[in-house]
Amino acid sequence: MKIIGFADYYISEWHADNYPAWIKQICEEKGLDFEFKYVWAELDKSPKDGITTDEWCEKHGAIKCNSLKELCEKCDHVFVLAPSDPQKHLEYASEVLKYRNNTYIDKTFAPDYATAKKIFDIASEYGTAFFSSSALRYASELDDLRNCNGVITYGGGSNLAEYVIHQAEMAVKVIDKKAKKVRVDKQGKNQYVCAVEFDEGKRATMLFDPSYGFGLCAEKENGASVSRSVNSDFFKYLIADILEFFTSGKLSFDTNQTLEVIRVREGVVKGMEKLGEWIEL
């Protein structure tokens, strides 16, 4: 039995609340030998709902660790969560990656490209395999889309800076070229239009409105156009890929795309302060 632990900034949040059930379900479906058991959270009480780590553990049948070091020593694999606090990922990864166990680091991977590169460098130093991704990479609606000429993505969330990661992940996956520059335009109070130029003249337009579900329109290499709303069970597919990676150590995609996603996201965040200007990446 391989033991899984969660490292989080505060444990009572949506990802930590839902991942254990998916882990259990996928293990049962695929006959995998994993058990989610331990948690460590830097903050004992969630600033969102006031639930403490002890209360969360009682509800989810988990055991609290008193330090990140203790969590790493007791677990075969760690999920570094803190999905809304990517500025914490470098600190947590610096400890977790030392143990050389296959590791997953939740979205948003890092607050900027420089920090993302530091995490990759730490993993390389210790020879630790890891990956990070938005769950939207795993939407089955993207499965047949590669090297697209262009893509229009759309999606929502509470704010652009945090939730644009999902659209950036989709755009980078289906275009698979190096991003060159980003421009952000705003209309009304909460709507944004983000343009991304890639090598070879390829381009993405990312539309944000808080009320949007996720979807995309893409032009394939042959010029054929497709339009799809995302309705697949992408979070479950993400967890399945994490467990496969924990088992085999094999990555399902080129993690250089993770750095590319962060470059795009960083450009969008900078572009929000310089509306209508091209931000060179």
HELIX and SHEET records of a PDB file:
HELIX    1   1 TRP A   14  LYS A   30  1                                  17    
HELIX    2   2 THR A   53  HIS A   60  1                                   8    
HELIX    3   3 LEU A   68  LYS A   74  1                                   7    
HELIX    4   4 PRO A   86  LYS A   88  5                                   3    
HELIX    5   5 HIS A   89  VAL A   96  1                                   8    
HELIX    6   6 LEU A   97  TYR A   99  5                                   3    
HELIX    7   7 TYR A  113  TYR A  126  1                                  14    
HELIX    8   8 ALA A  135  TYR A  138  5                                   4    
HELIX    9   9 SER A  140  LEU A  142  5                                   3    
HELIX   10  10 LEU A  160  ILE A  175  1                                  16    
HELIX   11  11 ASP A  199  GLY A  201  5                                   3    
HELIX   12  12 PHE A  234  SER A  248  1                                  15    
HELIX   13  13 ASN A  256  GLY A  271  1                                  16    
SHEET    1   A 6 ILE A  63  LYS A  64  0                                        
SHEET    2   A 6 PHE A  34  ALA A  41  1                                        
SHEET    3   A 6 LYS A   2  ASP A   8  1                                        
SHEET    4   A 6 HIS A  77  VAL A  80  1                                        
SHEET    5   A 6 THR A 103  ASP A 106  1                                        
SHEET    6   A 6 PHE A 130  SER A 133  1                                        
SHEET    1   B 7 SER A 225  SER A 229  0                                        
SHEET    2   B 7 GLY A 215  GLU A 219 -1                                        
SHEET    3   B 7 GLY A 150  GLY A 155 -1                                        
SHEET    4   B 7 ARG A 203  PHE A 208  1                                        
SHEET    5   B 7 GLN A 191  PHE A 198 -1                                        
SHEET    6   B 7 ALA A 179  GLN A 187 -1                                        
SHEET    7   B 7 TRP A 278  GLU A 280 -1                                        
END                                                                             
